[in-house]
Amino acid sequence: MRKKMMSALLAAAMMGALVLGGCGSEGQTPDSQEPAEKQEGSKTPEEDKQKPAGDENGGASYTFGFNTWGSGSYPLEVQSNAANTVMSQINCSIDTINNEFTADKIIQDLQSQISKGVDGIAMFNVAPALFGNISSICQEAEKPFVLYDKMPLEEDVLNQIKQNPYFLGVVACQDYDAGVQIGELALEDGCKKAIIVRAAAGDTAHDERERGFREVFEAGGGEIIGITNCADPSEAVTKSNDLITANPDADCLYGLGSDFAQGAINAIETRSDGASENLKIYTTDITPDMAQLLIDGRLAALNGGQSEEGAIACCLLINYLDGHQILDENGEVPILNTMQMVNLTKEQAQGYIDVIQGGDSPISIDIYKSLLYRYNPDVTYQTYVDLFNRYAQEYTSKFQ
């Protein structure tokens, strides 16, 4: 009897709960289609836009795998240095690994960083044949990745990578334009016969710089009479010396990277002949050492400024992980390869040195924050395009 009474009471209680709670779904009662009152703490889409993801300390903290081709080279290490400086101010960090100038290590190091559990990958790849492998590894690991500084030049390769749902885009400068700038400056200086010191063939940045220089210089009546390729910057002194000896009529030398220009300058210092004493030296990749050589009159011209590519690429990763992926006007991943090259003048050189030695970034942290949804809910693909279009002006604004 007692069990029957308990069962009856339980059944009555359950019926009462159903009547009180109603049979509708998602907070609706059977008698009304009006939505339930907003729960405490929930946000409307408009409120969500006004209050981007993140907290007062800069939002969720992420760590990104970041690689450099080799150590001991400022133009290579400056990317990770810049990314470190910026990420530390927005509650994120990078885990940098050194490929030791070895193509095989690019893949090994990528797999190592994925095994560490990084939140995303910012990839600097000097070996064009590896772009497909990099994409496949990141897709299999379901790891978002971006390419910085270098990208596939073959359209079919790039299109294939763009099919990877974990590929977030490219951040790169106009290396071709860097060569064009130097070619124009060399012609203005009256140069007619040029020699080139560069990295190994296949380095896409150097290939494009050489192409831009060649097209402008030859169109202006100049001639490239000699080229030497270096497996790494350590070969630049010896190979520059041999190149100068073999081309005594050269009146200018273009080091396609500042490490290679430095090697050529070091080679010239050991010589005491007419073949080198009047040789005008030009280079791409702005560094404090090169800026000082520009001040001292040992460099004829210096351009570059692409040191922020890796840090900007990390912003694409942050936006994706924060739930606000940046897509272009066609709804595709952005190929941001229009960053302006900076022609650093002699008057700006000391200002640049002061900023870098002070541990600061040429691009202000406020500009970086404008690229991130967690600080700027109105950020779009166009925000990045606009920055790239005025990049040279922003980069040099602290040097005046």
FENVENQUI-V992463 format. One record per residue. N is the residue number from 1. RES is the residue in one letter. D_CENTER is the distance of its C-alpha to the mean C-alpha in whole Angstrom. Layout:
<<N & RES & D_CENTER> <N & RES & D_CENTER>>
This chain:
<<1 & M & 78> <2 & R & 76> <3 & K & 73> <4 & K & 74> <5 & M & 74> <6 & M & 70> <7 & S & 69> <8 & A & 71> <9 & L & 69> <10 & L & 66> <11 & A & 66> <12 & A & 67> <13 & A & 64> <14 & M & 61> <15 & M & 63> <16 & G & 63> <17 & A & 59> <18 & L & 58> <19 & V & 60> <20 & L & 59> <21 & G & 55> <22 & G & 56> <23 & C & 55> <24 & G & 52> <25 & S & 48> <26 & E & 45> <27 & G & 47> <28 & Q & 50> <29 & T & 54> <30 & P & 56> <31 & D & 57> <32 & S & 54> <33 & Q & 51> <34 & E & 49> <35 & P & 46> <36 & A & 47> <37 & E & 46> <38 & K & 42> <39 & Q & 42> <40 & E & 41> <41 & G & 37> <42 & S & 36> <43 & K & 34> <44 & T & 34> <45 & P & 31> <46 & E & 32> <47 & E & 32> <48 & D & 29> <49 & K & 27> <50 & Q & 28> <51 & K & 27> <52 & P & 24> <53 & A & 23> <54 & G & 23> <55 & D & 26> <56 & E & 26> <57 & N & 24> <58 & G & 21> <59 & G & 21> <60 & A & 21> <61 & S & 19> <62 & Y & 17> <63 & T & 16> <64 & F & 13> <65 & G & 13> <66 & F & 10> <67 & N & 11> <68 & T & 12> <69 & W & 14> <70 & G & 16> <71 & S & 18> <72 & G & 20> <73 & S & 17> <74 & Y & 16> <75 & P & 13> <76 & L & 12> <77 & E & 13> <78 & V & 11> <79 & Q & 8> <80 & S & 10> <81 & N & 12> <82 & A & 10> <83 & A & 9> <84 & N & 12> <85 & T & 14> <86 & V & 12> <87 & M & 13> <88 & S & 16> <89 & Q & 17> <90 & I & 17> <91 & N & 18> <92 & C & 16> <93 & S & 15> <94 & I & 13> <95 & D & 15> <96 & T & 14> <97 & I & 16> <98 & N & 16> <99 & N & 17> <100 & E & 20> <101 & F & 19> <102 & T & 21> <103 & A & 19> <104 & D & 22> <105 & K & 20> <106 & I & 17> <107 & I & 19> <108 & Q & 21> <109 & D & 18> <110 & L & 17> <111 & Q & 20> <112 & S & 21> <113 & Q & 18> <114 & I & 19> <115 & S & 23> <116 & K & 22> <117 & G & 21> <118 & V & 17> <119 & D & 17> <120 & G & 14> <121 & I & 11> <122 & A & 8> <123 & M & 8> <124 & F & 8> <125 & N & 11> <126 & V & 14> <127 & A & 17> <128 & P & 17> <129 & A & 20> <130 & L & 18> <131 & F & 16> <132 & G & 19> <133 & N & 20> <134 & I & 16> <135 & S & 17> <136 & S & 20> <137 & I & 20> <138 & C & 18> <139 & Q & 20> <140 & E & 23> <141 & A & 22> <142 & E & 21> <143 & K & 17> <144 & P & 15> <145 & F & 11> <146 & V & 8> <147 & L & 7> <148 & Y & 4> <149 & D & 5> <150 & K & 9> <151 & M & 11> <152 & P & 14> <153 & L & 16> <154 & E & 19> <155 & E & 20> <156 & D & 22> <157 & V & 19> <158 & L & 17> <159 & N & 19> <160 & Q & 21> <161 & I & 17> <162 & K & 17> <163 & Q & 21> <164 & N & 19> <165 & P & 19> <166 & Y & 17> <167 & F & 14> <168 & L & 12> <169 & G & 10> <170 & V & 7> <171 & V & 5> <172 & A & 6> <173 & C & 9> <174 & Q & 12> <175 & D & 13> <176 & Y & 17> <177 & D & 17> <178 & A & 17> <179 & G & 20> <180 & V & 22> <181 & Q & 21> <182 & I & 23> <183 & G & 25> <184 & E & 27> <185 & L & 27> <186 & A & 29> <187 & L & 31> <188 & E & 32> <189 & D & 32> <190 & G & 35> <191 & C & 33> <192 & K & 35> <193 & K & 34> <194 & A & 31> <195 & I & 30> <196 & I & 26> <197 & V & 25> <198 & R & 22> <199 & A & 20> <200 & A & 22> <201 & A & 22> <202 & G & 20> <203 & D & 16> <204 & T & 15> <205 & A & 13> <206 & H & 17> <207 & D & 19> <208 & E & 17> <209 & R & 18> <210 & E & 21> <211 & R & 22> <212 & G & 21> <213 & F & 23> <214 & R & 26> <215 & E & 27> <216 & V & 27> <217 & F & 29> <218 & E & 31> <219 & A & 32> <220 & G & 33> <221 & G & 35> <222 & G & 33> <223 & E & 33> <224 & I & 31> <225 & I & 34> <226 & G & 32> <227 & I & 28> <228 & T & 28> <229 & N & 25> <230 & C & 24> <231 & A & 23> <232 & D & 21> <233 & P & 22> <234 & S & 25> <235 & E & 27> <236 & A & 26> <237 & V & 29> <238 & T & 32> <239 & K & 30> <240 & S & 30> <241 & N & 33> <242 & D & 35> <243 & L & 33> <244 & I & 34> <245 & T & 38> <246 & A & 38> <247 & N & 37> <248 & P & 39> <249 & D & 39> <250 & A & 35> <251 & D & 35> <252 & C & 31> <253 & L & 28> <254 & Y & 24> <255 & G & 22> <256 & L & 19> <257 & G & 17> <258 & S & 19> <259 & D & 20> <260 & F & 22> <261 & A & 23> <262 & Q & 24> <263 & G & 26> <264 & A & 28> <265 & I & 29> <266 & N & 30> <267 & A & 32> <268 & I & 34> <269 & E & 35> <270 & T & 37> <271 & R & 39> <272 & S & 41> <273 & D & 42> <274 & G & 42> <275 & A & 39> <276 & S & 36> <277 & E & 37> <278 & N & 37> <279 & L & 33> <280 & K & 31> <281 & I & 27> <282 & Y & 24> <283 & T & 21> <284 & T & 17> <285 & D & 14> <286 & I & 16> <287 & T & 17> <288 & P & 20> <289 & D & 22> <290 & M & 21> <291 & A & 22> <292 & Q & 25> <293 & L & 26> <294 & L & 26> <295 & I & 28> <296 & D & 31> <297 & G & 31> <298 & R & 30> <299 & L & 27> <300 & A & 28> <301 & A & 24> <302 & L & 20> <303 & N & 17> <304 & G & 14> <305 & G & 12> <306 & Q & 8> <307 & S & 8> <308 & E & 6> <309 & E & 3> <310 & G & 3> <311 & A & 6> <312 & I & 5> <313 & A & 4> <314 & C & 7> <315 & C & 9> <316 & L & 10> <317 & L & 11> <318 & I & 13> <319 & N & 15> <320 & Y & 16> <321 & L & 17> <322 & D & 19> <323 & G & 20> <324 & H & 19> <325 & Q & 16> <326 & I & 15> <327 & L & 16> <328 & D & 17> <329 & E & 21> <330 & N & 22> <331 & G & 21> <332 & E & 18> <333 & V & 15> <334 & P & 13> <335 & I & 11> <336 & L & 9> <337 & N & 10> <338 & T & 12> <339 & M & 10> <340 & Q & 13> <341 & M & 14> <342 & V & 16> <343 & N & 19> <344 & L & 20> <345 & T & 24> <346 & K & 26> <347 & E & 27> <348 & Q & 24> <349 & A & 23> <350 & Q & 25> <351 & G & 23> <352 & Y & 20> <353 & I & 22> <354 & D & 23> <355 & V & 20> <356 & I & 18> <357 & Q & 21> <358 & G & 22> <359 & G & 19> <360 & D & 17> <361 & S & 14> <362 & P & 15> <363 & I & 13> <364 & S & 16> <365 & I & 16> <366 & D & 18> <367 & I & 15> <368 & Y & 13> <369 & K & 16> <370 & S & 16> <371 & L & 13> <372 & L & 15> <373 & Y & 18> <374 & R & 20> <375 & Y & 20> <376 & N & 20> <377 & P & 22> <378 & D & 22> <379 & V & 18> <380 & T & 17> <381 & Y & 15> <382 & Q & 17> <383 & T & 16> <384 & Y & 12> <385 & V & 14> <386 & D & 16> <387 & L & 13> <388 & F & 12> <389 & N & 16> <390 & R & 16> <391 & Y & 13> <392 & A & 16> <393 & Q & 18> <394 & E & 16> <395 & Y & 15> <396 & T & 18> <397 & S & 20> <398 & K & 21> <399 & F & 22> <400 & Q & 25>>
